[in-house]
Amino acid sequence: MTELDIVFIHPPIRFQRKWTRFKHSEILQIPMGMPALADLCLQQGYKTRILDIPLELNLDVKWNPNNYLRNHPAKVYAIDLHWFATSYGAIQTAKLCKASNPQARVILGGSTATVYAHEILETHKVVDAIIRGEAEEPIIKYLQTIEGNPGKLRRVPNLSFRERGGKVRENPITYVAREEDINRLNFTNLTMMEHYKEYLSFLERYMPFGIMVARGCPFNCPFCTGGRDSLAHYWKRQKTTLRDPALIAEDIAHLAENKLTKEIYFGHGIYPSTQKYWLSIFKEVRDRGADIGAHHEVWRLPVSPQVLKAYKRTFNPSCTSIGYSLQAATPKVRRSLGKALNDPTHNFTKAQMDGFLKTCNDLRMPLRLWLTFGSPFQGFTDMFHTLWLLATQARFRLAWRNCTQLLAQPITPSPGSPVSRDPEKFGVKLKLHSFADYYKLHKKTLNRFFSLDFPIAYQTKRLSSAQQRLWNTLASMLALPTHFLNFYPEKN
């Protein structure tokens, strides 16, 4: 049996035997950077595989991860702990790796692992090391170091690990990918992944395959760790780095030409300063004649009708949509958010919002409109305004005047997000303060019925957790009819 050098593993939220009852609560998609890391290791001569445990359990409820790990021994098991929902599942996966191959190294990486690296290494001995921030150079240097001289782990950038005696050491974060680094990566090589064709097929039912567009974000949102200030604090990324439009178009064309998937989604949104950039991407895709659907997001208003027209003209209209997430319906709340977040882009005008909705309507562009109930500074007035907007859009939708799908779901603050770092500034009282809190929460929470059992782990000065659940449940009920109508007007 040939030993692998490294196996990248995507963990479940928790291990379920009666999987079909709970699969909607799982995160099936792997982080977008994982295929690139695996391909980089492969190019450096390391024997590499990718394992998506939720996928395997979806394909076969009797699939046994212990058998797989014993049959695929590796020197290193690299488990992503990006989304906090997999906090419990990632540690359980690490335990399985150690039990099956005690001599193997287990490392974690991703957003949640970055924020809680010190705590995880102190409390979970099955984890040997954690790569904080971006991982391309660190993962190669880690593999080189453990092969040659483990004592040189202090020289691996971005690495946290336990030294002899058990003391946790955190090397400085000195690696942040540059534009040339990102442009050299291959984000669409899935051939190292177990059942990758089935993986792409499954994704089309939930969230399609993600196209890597950029590293970083110029904005701050209250609950997101991927924003400007959080990335600067935890990842030492000081600016947004965009990929070459031609490389993005090549990724899309590769997927379309090889019929790997019918739809993709973009991992970076449209906002005013990137509109020319997106127009160049759409032109590159059209020049390659890729026949594929796409799902995109508008991150900030205003957005030019020209961009939305080009987007619709580029992708298959029978499976193409745009999304927008509304943090607050009233200008007063948006101004408060903008001030607290040091991000004035939250304070768009009603005319800009109405113009965006009208453009989508005129283009017959399917729109997924996310409405937030429980954002900081929201009171009952803003909640009623948000609910009225939802009801109005639902009425238009039912009258076939637009192609809008409405969504409302409670939010759990991400580790390291602005609200998580400074809750008092936002008038928020948190229930989750440590990795142990997220671990315990997702050990017991099934999250099968959306707002009815979704964890609401905070309260604001104006809204308790129970009130937030009530508003989100009411909103979900109002939005439900929009999910039973044909979302794509041009679909055959």
KOLTOR-11882 format. One record per residue (C-alpha): residue in three letters; x, y, z; residue number from 1. Coordinates in steps of 0.2 Angstrom, whole numbers, plus 5000, padded with zeros to 4 digits. Layout:
% residues N
> residuo / px / py / pz / num
> ALA / X / Y / Z / NUM;
...
This chain:
% residues 492
> residuo / px / py / pz / num
> MET / 5000 / 5000 / 5000 / 1;
> THR / 5008 / 5016 / 4994 / 2;
> GLU / 5009 / 5030 / 5007 / 3;
> LEU / 5002 / 5047 / 5002 / 4;
> ASP / 5011 / 5063 / 5006 / 5;
> ILE / 4996 / 5073 / 5010 / 6;
> VAL / 4977 / 5071 / 5010 / 7;
> PHE / 4966 / 5087 / 5010 / 8;
> ILE / 4950 / 5083 / 5020 / 9;
> HIS / 4934 / 5093 / 5021 / 10;
> PRO / 4925 / 5088 / 5037 / 11;
> PRO / 4906 / 5087 / 5040 / 12;
> ILE / 4897 / 5097 / 5053 / 13;
> ARG / 4895 / 5081 / 5062 / 14;
> PHE / 4895 / 5062 / 5058 / 15;
> GLN / 4877 / 5056 / 5055 / 16;
> ARG / 4873 / 5038 / 5051 / 17;
> LYS / 4855 / 5042 / 5044 / 18;
> TRP / 4863 / 5054 / 5033 / 19;
> THR / 4848 / 5058 / 5021 / 20;
> ARG / 4838 / 5065 / 5035 / 21;
> PHE / 4851 / 5078 / 5039 / 22;
> LYS / 4860 / 5082 / 5023 / 23;
> HIS / 4853 / 5099 / 5020 / 24;
> SER / 4862 / 5105 / 5036 / 25;
> GLU / 4879 / 5100 / 5029 / 26;
> ILE / 4891 / 5110 / 5020 / 27;
> LEU / 4895 / 5099 / 5005 / 28;
> GLN / 4907 / 5111 / 4995 / 29;
> ILE / 4925 / 5112 / 4999 / 30;
> PRO / 4934 / 5129 / 5001 / 31;
> MET / 4939 / 5137 / 4984 / 32;
> GLY / 4957 / 5137 / 4989 / 33;
> MET / 4958 / 5118 / 4993 / 34;
> PRO / 4960 / 5112 / 4974 / 35;
> ALA / 4973 / 5125 / 4971 / 36;
> LEU / 4983 / 5119 / 4987 / 37;
> ALA / 4982 / 5101 / 4982 / 38;
> ASP / 4987 / 5105 / 4964 / 39;
> LEU / 5002 / 5115 / 4971 / 40;
> CYS / 5007 / 5100 / 4981 / 41;
> LEU / 5005 / 5089 / 4966 / 42;
> GLN / 5016 / 5100 / 4955 / 43;
> GLN / 5030 / 5100 / 4969 / 44;
> GLY / 5030 / 5081 / 4967 / 45;
> TYR / 5020 / 5076 / 4982 / 46;
> LYS / 5007 / 5062 / 4981 / 47;
> THR / 4991 / 5070 / 4985 / 48;
> ARG / 4972 / 5067 / 4987 / 49;
> ILE / 4957 / 5076 / 4992 / 50;
> LEU / 4943 / 5069 / 5002 / 51;
> ASP / 4926 / 5077 / 5005 / 52;
> ILE / 4918 / 5067 / 5019 / 53;
> PRO / 4900 / 5075 / 5018 / 54;
> LEU / 4900 / 5070 / 4999 / 55;
> GLU / 4905 / 5052 / 5003 / 56;
> LEU / 4892 / 5050 / 5016 / 57;
> ASN / 4879 / 5057 / 5004 / 58;
> LEU / 4884 / 5044 / 4991 / 59;
> ASP / 4884 / 5030 / 5003 / 60;
> VAL / 4877 / 5030 / 5021 / 61;
> LYS / 4887 / 5015 / 5025 / 62;
> TRP / 4903 / 5023 / 5020 / 63;
> ASN / 4916 / 5021 / 5034 / 64;
> PRO / 4929 / 5035 / 5036 / 65;
> ASN / 4940 / 5024 / 5047 / 66;
> ASN / 4942 / 5011 / 5032 / 67;
> TYR / 4946 / 5025 / 5020 / 68;
> LEU / 4960 / 5032 / 5031 / 69;
> ARG / 4967 / 5015 / 5035 / 70;
> ASN / 4968 / 5011 / 5016 / 71;
> HIS / 4975 / 5028 / 5012 / 72;
> PRO / 4989 / 5031 / 5025 / 73;
> ALA / 4997 / 5048 / 5023 / 74;
> LYS / 5011 / 5058 / 5031 / 75;
> VAL / 5000 / 5073 / 5033 / 76;
> TYR / 4981 / 5075 / 5034 / 77;
> ALA / 4976 / 5093 / 5031 / 78;
> ILE / 4959 / 5097 / 5037 / 79;
> ASP / 4950 / 5113 / 5033 / 80;
> LEU / 4942 / 5123 / 5047 / 81;
> HIS / 4936 / 5137 / 5037 / 82;
> TRP / 4917 / 5138 / 5041 / 83;
> PHE / 4914 / 5138 / 5060 / 84;
> ALA / 4900 / 5126 / 5057 / 85;
> THR / 4913 / 5112 / 5055 / 86;
> SER / 4921 / 5116 / 5072 / 87;
> TYR / 4915 / 5100 / 5080 / 88;
> GLY / 4917 / 5090 / 5064 / 89;
> ALA / 4935 / 5095 / 5060 / 90;
> ILE / 4941 / 5090 / 5077 / 91;
> GLN / 4932 / 5073 / 5076 / 92;
> THR / 4940 / 5071 / 5059 / 93;
> ALA / 4957 / 5074 / 5067 / 94;
> LYS / 4953 / 5061 / 5080 / 95;
> LEU / 4949 / 5048 / 5066 / 96;
> CYS / 4965 / 5053 / 5057 / 97;
> LYS / 4976 / 5050 / 5072 / 98;
> ALA / 4967 / 5034 / 5077 / 99;
> SER / 4969 / 5027 / 5060 / 100;
> ASN / 4987 / 5033 / 5057 / 101;
> PRO / 4995 / 5038 / 5074 / 102;
> GLN / 5012 / 5043 / 5066 / 103;
> ALA / 5003 / 5055 / 5054 / 104;
> ARG / 5004 / 5074 / 5056 / 105;
> VAL / 4987 / 5083 / 5057 / 106;
> ILE / 4986 / 5101 / 5052 / 107;
> LEU / 4971 / 5113 / 5051 / 108;
> GLY / 4969 / 5129 / 5040 / 109;
> GLY / 4955 / 5141 / 5036 / 110;
> SER / 4947 / 5156 / 5044 / 111;
> THR / 4940 / 5149 / 5060 / 112;
> ALA / 4957 / 5139 / 5063 / 113;
> THR / 4966 / 5156 / 5060 / 114;
> VAL / 4956 / 5165 / 5073 / 115;
> TYR / 4957 / 5151 / 5086 / 116;
> ALA / 4974 / 5143 / 5082 / 117;
> HIS / 4981 / 5145 / 5100 / 118;
> GLU / 4966 / 5139 / 5109 / 119;
> ILE / 4964 / 5124 / 5097 / 120;
> LEU / 4982 / 5118 / 5099 / 121;
> GLU / 4981 / 5120 / 5118 / 122;
> THR / 4965 / 5110 / 5120 / 123;
> HIS / 4965 / 5098 / 5106 / 124;
> LYS / 4981 / 5087 / 5106 / 125;
> VAL / 4976 / 5078 / 5090 / 126;
> VAL / 4980 / 5094 / 5080 / 127;
> ASP / 4999 / 5095 / 5077 / 128;
> ALA / 4999 / 5112 / 5068 / 129;
> ILE / 4989 / 5126 / 5061 / 130;
> ILE / 4992 / 5137 / 5046 / 131;
> ARG / 4985 / 5154 / 5049 / 132;
> GLY / 4980 / 5165 / 5035 / 133;
> GLU / 4985 / 5160 / 5017 / 134;
> ALA / 4993 / 5144 / 5015 / 135;
> GLU / 5002 / 5141 / 4998 / 136;
> GLU / 5020 / 5144 / 5003 / 137;
> PRO / 5018 / 5138 / 5021 / 138;
> ILE / 5010 / 5121 / 5016 / 139;
> ILE / 5025 / 5117 / 5004 / 140;
> LYS / 5038 / 5123 / 5017 / 141;
> TYR / 5029 / 5112 / 5030 / 142;
> LEU / 5030 / 5097 / 5020 / 143;
> GLN / 5048 / 5100 / 5016 / 144;
> THR / 5052 / 5103 / 5034 / 145;
> ILE / 5044 / 5088 / 5042 / 146;
> GLU / 5053 / 5077 / 5029 / 147;
> GLY / 5070 / 5084 / 5033 / 148;
> ASN / 5072 / 5093 / 5050 / 149;
> PRO / 5056 / 5095 / 5060 / 150;
> GLY / 5066 / 5106 / 5072 / 151;
> LYS / 5065 / 5120 / 5058 / 152;
> LEU / 5047 / 5122 / 5060 / 153;
> ARG / 5050 / 5139 / 5067 / 154;
> ARG / 5055 / 5145 / 5049 / 155;
> VAL / 5038 / 5140 / 5042 / 156;
> PRO / 5028 / 5156 / 5039 / 157;
> ASN / 5011 / 5158 / 5046 / 158;
> LEU / 5013 / 5142 / 5056 / 159;
> SER / 5007 / 5138 / 5074 / 160;
> PHE / 5013 / 5122 / 5082 / 161;
> ARG / 5017 / 5114 / 5099 / 162;
> GLU / 5035 / 5114 / 5103 / 163;
> ARG / 5043 / 5100 / 5114 / 164;
> GLY / 5035 / 5102 / 5131 / 165;
> GLY / 5019 / 5107 / 5124 / 166;
> LYS / 5021 / 5125 / 5123 / 167;
> VAL / 5011 / 5133 / 5108 / 168;
> ARG / 5022 / 5143 / 5096 / 169;
> GLU / 5015 / 5155 / 5083 / 170;
> ASN / 5027 / 5160 / 5069 / 171;
> PRO / 5024 / 5177 / 5062 / 172;
> ILE / 5012 / 5179 / 5047 / 173;
> THR / 5024 / 5184 / 5033 / 174;
> TYR / 5016 / 5176 / 5018 / 175;
> VAL / 5002 / 5185 / 5009 / 176;
> ALA / 4999 / 5179 / 4991 / 177;
> ARG / 5003 / 5192 / 4978 / 178;
> GLU / 4995 / 5194 / 4961 / 179;
> GLU / 5008 / 5184 / 4953 / 180;
> ASP / 5006 / 5170 / 4966 / 181;
> ILE / 4987 / 5169 / 4963 / 182;
> ASN / 4988 / 5169 / 4945 / 183;
> ARG / 5000 / 5154 / 4945 / 184;
> LEU / 4987 / 5143 / 4954 / 185;
> ASN / 4975 / 5131 / 4947 / 186;
> PHE / 4958 / 5132 / 4955 / 187;
> THR / 4949 / 5119 / 4944 / 188;
> ASN / 4960 / 5103 / 4945 / 189;
> LEU / 4948 / 5091 / 4954 / 190;
> THR / 4956 / 5075 / 4947 / 191;
> MET / 4964 / 5072 / 4964 / 192;
> MET / 4947 / 5072 / 4973 / 193;
> GLU / 4937 / 5056 / 4977 / 194;
> HIS / 4921 / 5056 / 4966 / 195;
> TYR / 4924 / 5073 / 4959 / 196;
> LYS / 4911 / 5071 / 4945 / 197;
> GLU / 4898 / 5066 / 4958 / 198;
> TYR / 4904 / 5081 / 4968 / 199;
> LEU / 4901 / 5093 / 4954 / 200;
> SER / 4884 / 5085 / 4951 / 201;
> PHE / 4879 / 5087 / 4969 / 202;
> LEU / 4884 / 5105 / 4970 / 203;
> GLU / 4872 / 5110 / 4956 / 204;
> ARG / 4857 / 5106 / 4967 / 205;
> TYR / 4863 / 5118 / 4981 / 206;
> MET / 4878 / 5130 / 4977 / 207;
> PRO / 4887 / 5127 / 4961 / 208;
> PHE / 4906 / 5126 / 4959 / 209;
> GLY / 4915 / 5142 / 4965 / 210;
> ILE / 4926 / 5152 / 4953 / 211;
> MET / 4941 / 5160 / 4962 / 212;
> VAL / 4941 / 5178 / 4958 / 213;
> ALA / 4951 / 5188 / 4971 / 214;
> ARG / 4959 / 5187 / 4988 / 215;
> GLY / 4953 / 5200 / 5000 / 216;
> CYS / 4938 / 5212 / 5002 / 217;
> PRO / 4938 / 5231 / 5002 / 218;
> PHE / 4922 / 5232 / 5014 / 219;
> ASN / 4917 / 5228 / 5031 / 220;
> CYS / 4901 / 5218 / 5036 / 221;
> PRO / 4896 / 5216 / 5054 / 222;
> PHE / 4896 / 5197 / 5054 / 223;
> CYS / 4909 / 5192 / 5041 / 224;
> THR / 4927 / 5188 / 5045 / 225;
> GLY / 4932 / 5190 / 5026 / 226;
> GLY / 4930 / 5209 / 5027 / 227;
> ARG / 4944 / 5222 / 5025 / 228;
> ASP / 4948 / 5225 / 5044 / 229;
> SER / 4947 / 5207 / 5049 / 230;
> LEU / 4958 / 5201 / 5035 / 231;
> ALA / 4971 / 5214 / 5040 / 232;
> HIS / 4970 / 5209 / 5058 / 233;
> TYR / 4971 / 5190 / 5056 / 234;
> TRP / 4978 / 5187 / 5039 / 235;
> LYS / 4989 / 5202 / 5037 / 236;
> ARG / 4981 / 5205 / 5020 / 237;
> GLN / 4981 / 5224 / 5017 / 238;
> LYS / 4972 / 5225 / 5000 / 239;
> THR / 4961 / 5216 / 4988 / 240;
> THR / 4971 / 5206 / 4974 / 241;
> LEU / 4961 / 5202 / 4958 / 242;
> ARG / 4965 / 5188 / 4947 / 243;
> ASP / 4969 / 5190 / 4928 / 244;
> PRO / 4952 / 5190 / 4919 / 245;
> ALA / 4959 / 5179 / 4906 / 246;
> LEU / 4963 / 5166 / 4919 / 247;
> ILE / 4946 / 5167 / 4926 / 248;
> ALA / 4938 / 5165 / 4909 / 249;
> GLU / 4949 / 5150 / 4905 / 250;
> ASP / 4943 / 5141 / 4921 / 251;
> ILE / 4925 / 5144 / 4916 / 252;
> ALA / 4928 / 5138 / 4898 / 253;
> HIS / 4937 / 5122 / 4905 / 254;
> LEU / 4922 / 5118 / 4915 / 255;
> ALA / 4910 / 5121 / 4901 / 256;
> GLU / 4920 / 5112 / 4887 / 257;
> ASN / 4923 / 5097 / 4897 / 258;
> LYS / 4904 / 5097 / 4903 / 259;
> LEU / 4910 / 5096 / 4921 / 260;
> THR / 4896 / 5107 / 4927 / 261;
> LYS / 4881 / 5117 / 4920 / 262;
> GLU / 4883 / 5131 / 4932 / 263;
> ILE / 4896 / 5141 / 4942 / 264;
> TYR / 4896 / 5154 / 4955 / 265;
> PHE / 4908 / 5169 / 4958 / 266;
> GLY / 4918 / 5170 / 4974 / 267;
> HIS / 4919 / 5189 / 4973 / 268;
> GLY / 4905 / 5202 / 4970 / 269;
> ILE / 4901 / 5216 / 4959 / 270;
> TYR / 4904 / 5234 / 4966 / 271;
> PRO / 4907 / 5251 / 4959 / 272;
> SER / 4926 / 5250 / 4958 / 273;
> THR / 4926 / 5233 / 4949 / 274;
> GLN / 4913 / 5236 / 4936 / 275;
> LYS / 4926 / 5238 / 4922 / 276;
> TYR / 4935 / 5223 / 4928 / 277;
> TRP / 4919 / 5212 / 4927 / 278;
> LEU / 4915 / 5219 / 4910 / 279;
> SER / 4932 / 5212 / 4904 / 280;
> ILE / 4929 / 5195 / 4912 / 281;
> PHE / 4912 / 5194 / 4904 / 282;
> LYS / 4920 / 5198 / 4887 / 283;
> GLU / 4934 / 5185 / 4890 / 284;
> VAL / 4921 / 5172 / 4893 / 285;
> ARG / 4910 / 5177 / 4878 / 286;
> ASP / 4926 / 5176 / 4867 / 287;
> ARG / 4928 / 5158 / 4872 / 288;
> GLY / 4910 / 5153 / 4868 / 289;
> ALA / 4907 / 5145 / 4885 / 290;
> ASP / 4890 / 5139 / 4887 / 291;
> ILE / 4887 / 5139 / 4906 / 292;
> GLY / 4875 / 5146 / 4919 / 293;
> ALA / 4882 / 5158 / 4933 / 294;
> HIS / 4877 / 5164 / 4950 / 295;
> HIS / 4884 / 5181 / 4955 / 296;
> GLU / 4881 / 5194 / 4969 / 297;
> VAL / 4881 / 5213 / 4970 / 298;
> TRP / 4891 / 5218 / 4985 / 299;
> ARG / 4888 / 5236 / 4985 / 300;
> LEU / 4876 / 5248 / 4976 / 301;
> PRO / 4876 / 5257 / 4964 / 302;
> VAL / 4878 / 5245 / 4950 / 303;
> SER / 4877 / 5250 / 4931 / 304;
> PRO / 4864 / 5242 / 4921 / 305;
> GLN / 4877 / 5240 / 4908 / 306;
> VAL / 4886 / 5227 / 4919 / 307;
> LEU / 4870 / 5217 / 4922 / 308;
> LYS / 4866 / 5217 / 4904 / 309;
> ALA / 4883 / 5211 / 4900 / 310;
> TYR / 4882 / 5198 / 4913 / 311;
> LYS / 4865 / 5191 / 4907 / 312;
> ARG / 4872 / 5191 / 4889 / 313;
> THR / 4887 / 5181 / 4894 / 314;
> PHE / 4879 / 5166 / 4903 / 315;
> ASN / 4865 / 5154 / 4899 / 316;
> PRO / 4849 / 5163 / 4904 / 317;
> SER / 4840 / 5147 / 4909 / 318;
> CYS / 4852 / 5145 / 4924 / 319;
> THR / 4859 / 5162 / 4928 / 320;
> SER / 4854 / 5173 / 4943 / 321;
> ILE / 4861 / 5188 / 4953 / 322;
> GLY / 4860 / 5190 / 4972 / 323;
> TYR / 4860 / 5205 / 4984 / 324;
> SER / 4860 / 5205 / 5003 / 325;
> LEU / 4851 / 5219 / 5011 / 326;
> GLN / 4858 / 5223 / 5029 / 327;
> ALA / 4845 / 5235 / 5033 / 328;
> ALA / 4830 / 5243 / 5025 / 329;
> THR / 4830 / 5260 / 5033 / 330;
> PRO / 4844 / 5274 / 5030 / 331;
> LYS / 4846 / 5277 / 5049 / 332;
> VAL / 4851 / 5259 / 5052 / 333;
> ARG / 4863 / 5259 / 5037 / 334;
> ARG / 4871 / 5275 / 5043 / 335;
> SER / 4874 / 5268 / 5060 / 336;
> LEU / 4881 / 5252 / 5052 / 337;
> GLY / 4893 / 5263 / 5041 / 338;
> LYS / 4899 / 5273 / 5055 / 339;
> ALA / 4902 / 5258 / 5067 / 340;
> LEU / 4911 / 5248 / 5053 / 341;
> ASN / 4920 / 5263 / 5046 / 342;
> ASP / 4912 / 5258 / 5029 / 343;
> PRO / 4901 / 5272 / 5022 / 344;
> THR / 4896 / 5261 / 5007 / 345;
> HIS / 4882 / 5253 / 5018 / 346;
> ASN / 4873 / 5270 / 5016 / 347;
> PHE / 4866 / 5268 / 4999 / 348;
> THR / 4850 / 5278 / 4994 / 349;
> LYS / 4833 / 5272 / 4991 / 350;
> ALA / 4834 / 5278 / 4973 / 351;
> GLN / 4850 / 5266 / 4970 / 352;
> MET / 4840 / 5252 / 4978 / 353;
> ASP / 4825 / 5255 / 4967 / 354;
> GLY / 4835 / 5257 / 4952 / 355;
> PHE / 4844 / 5240 / 4955 / 356;
> LEU / 4827 / 5231 / 4957 / 357;
> LYS / 4820 / 5240 / 4942 / 358;
> THR / 4835 / 5235 / 4931 / 359;
> CYS / 4833 / 5217 / 4937 / 360;
> ASN / 4815 / 5217 / 4933 / 361;
> ASP / 4817 / 5225 / 4916 / 362;
> LEU / 4830 / 5212 / 4911 / 363;
> ARG / 4820 / 5198 / 4918 / 364;
> MET / 4835 / 5194 / 4928 / 365;
> PRO / 4832 / 5181 / 4942 / 366;
> LEU / 4836 / 5190 / 4958 / 367;
> ARG / 4840 / 5181 / 4975 / 368;
> LEU / 4836 / 5195 / 4988 / 369;
> TRP / 4843 / 5191 / 5005 / 370;
> LEU / 4834 / 5201 / 5019 / 371;
> THR / 4843 / 5202 / 5036 / 372;
> PHE / 4832 / 5202 / 5052 / 373;
> GLY / 4843 / 5204 / 5067 / 374;
> SER / 4857 / 5216 / 5061 / 375;
> PRO / 4865 / 5228 / 5073 / 376;
> PHE / 4855 / 5244 / 5077 / 377;
> GLN / 4839 / 5237 / 5069 / 378;
> GLY / 4824 / 5240 / 5080 / 379;
> PHE / 4806 / 5236 / 5077 / 380;
> THR / 4804 / 5251 / 5065 / 381;
> ASP / 4817 / 5244 / 5053 / 382;
> MET / 4811 / 5227 / 5055 / 383;
> PHE / 4794 / 5232 / 5049 / 384;
> HIS / 4801 / 5241 / 5035 / 385;
> THR / 4811 / 5226 / 5030 / 386;
> LEU / 4796 / 5215 / 5032 / 387;
> TRP / 4786 / 5227 / 5021 / 388;
> LEU / 4799 / 5226 / 5008 / 389;
> LEU / 4799 / 5208 / 5008 / 390;
> ALA / 4780 / 5207 / 5007 / 391;
> THR / 4780 / 5220 / 4993 / 392;
> GLN / 4793 / 5210 / 4983 / 393;
> ALA / 4783 / 5194 / 4986 / 394;
> ARG / 4767 / 5202 / 4980 / 395;
> PHE / 4776 / 5207 / 4964 / 396;
> ARG / 4783 / 5190 / 4962 / 397;
> LEU / 4766 / 5181 / 4964 / 398;
> ALA / 4759 / 5193 / 4951 / 399;
> TRP / 4773 / 5188 / 4939 / 400;
> ARG / 4780 / 5206 / 4938 / 401;
> ASN / 4798 / 5200 / 4942 / 402;
> CYS / 4809 / 5185 / 4945 / 403;
> THR / 4813 / 5187 / 4963 / 404;
> GLN / 4817 / 5174 / 4976 / 405;
> LEU / 4816 / 5180 / 4993 / 406;
> LEU / 4827 / 5173 / 5007 / 407;
> ALA / 4828 / 5176 / 5026 / 408;
> GLN / 4838 / 5167 / 5038 / 409;
> PRO / 4846 / 5171 / 5055 / 410;
> ILE / 4864 / 5175 / 5056 / 411;
> THR / 4878 / 5168 / 5068 / 412;
> PRO / 4893 / 5180 / 5070 / 413;
> SER / 4908 / 5172 / 5062 / 414;
> PRO / 4924 / 5171 / 5073 / 415;
> GLY / 4934 / 5187 / 5070 / 416;
> SER / 4920 / 5197 / 5062 / 417;
> PRO / 4918 / 5215 / 5068 / 418;
> VAL / 4904 / 5210 / 5079 / 419;
> SER / 4914 / 5196 / 5087 / 420;
> ARG / 4929 / 5207 / 5090 / 421;
> ASP / 4920 / 5222 / 5097 / 422;
> PRO / 4902 / 5218 / 5102 / 423;
> GLU / 4899 / 5233 / 5113 / 424;
> LYS / 4902 / 5244 / 5098 / 425;
> PHE / 4887 / 5237 / 5089 / 426;
> GLY / 4876 / 5235 / 5104 / 427;
> VAL / 4877 / 5216 / 5104 / 428;
> LYS / 4878 / 5203 / 5117 / 429;
> LEU / 4887 / 5187 / 5111 / 430;
> LYS / 4884 / 5169 / 5117 / 431;
> LEU / 4899 / 5163 / 5108 / 432;
> HIS / 4916 / 5169 / 5114 / 433;
> SER / 4929 / 5155 / 5111 / 434;
> PHE / 4932 / 5140 / 5100 / 435;
> ALA / 4925 / 5129 / 5113 / 436;
> ASP / 4908 / 5138 / 5112 / 437;
> TYR / 4907 / 5135 / 5093 / 438;
> TYR / 4913 / 5117 / 5095 / 439;
> LYS / 4899 / 5114 / 5108 / 440;
> LEU / 4886 / 5123 / 5098 / 441;
> HIS / 4888 / 5113 / 5082 / 442;
> LYS / 4890 / 5097 / 5092 / 443;
> LYS / 4872 / 5098 / 5097 / 444;
> THR / 4863 / 5109 / 5084 / 445;
> LEU / 4855 / 5099 / 5070 / 446;
> ASN / 4849 / 5115 / 5060 / 447;
> ARG / 4837 / 5105 / 5049 / 448;
> PHE / 4822 / 5117 / 5049 / 449;
> PHE / 4831 / 5134 / 5044 / 450;
> SER / 4824 / 5148 / 5056 / 451;
> LEU / 4816 / 5136 / 5068 / 452;
> ASP / 4831 / 5128 / 5075 / 453;
> PHE / 4845 / 5138 / 5067 / 454;
> PRO / 4857 / 5144 / 5081 / 455;
> ILE / 4855 / 5162 / 5085 / 456;
> ALA / 4870 / 5166 / 5096 / 457;
> TYR / 4868 / 5184 / 5101 / 458;
> GLN / 4856 / 5197 / 5105 / 459;
> THR / 4855 / 5216 / 5102 / 460;
> LYS / 4850 / 5230 / 5113 / 461;
> ARG / 4833 / 5230 / 5104 / 462;
> LEU / 4830 / 5212 / 5099 / 463;
> SER / 4832 / 5197 / 5110 / 464;
> SER / 4837 / 5180 / 5102 / 465;
> ALA / 4819 / 5174 / 5103 / 466;
> GLN / 4812 / 5190 / 5095 / 467;
> GLN / 4825 / 5188 / 5081 / 468;
> ARG / 4819 / 5170 / 5078 / 469;
> LEU / 4801 / 5176 / 5078 / 470;
> TRP / 4805 / 5189 / 5064 / 471;
> ASN / 4815 / 5177 / 5054 / 472;
> THR / 4802 / 5163 / 5055 / 473;
> LEU / 4788 / 5176 / 5049 / 474;
> ALA / 4799 / 5182 / 5035 / 475;
> SER / 4803 / 5164 / 5030 / 476;
> MET / 4784 / 5160 / 5029 / 477;
> LEU / 4781 / 5176 / 5019 / 478;
> ALA / 4795 / 5172 / 5007 / 479;
> LEU / 4791 / 5153 / 5005 / 480;
> PRO / 4778 / 5155 / 4990 / 481;
> THR / 4792 / 5163 / 4980 / 482;
> HIS / 4802 / 5147 / 4980 / 483;
> PHE / 4788 / 5137 / 4972 / 484;
> LEU / 4787 / 5147 / 4956 / 485;
> ASN / 4798 / 5146 / 4940 / 486;
> PHE / 4813 / 5156 / 4945 / 487;
> TYR / 4820 / 5157 / 4927 / 488;
> PRO / 4808 / 5165 / 4915 / 489;
> GLU / 4819 / 5159 / 4900 / 490;
> LYS / 4821 / 5141 / 4905 / 491;
> ASN / 4814 / 5129 / 4893 / 492;
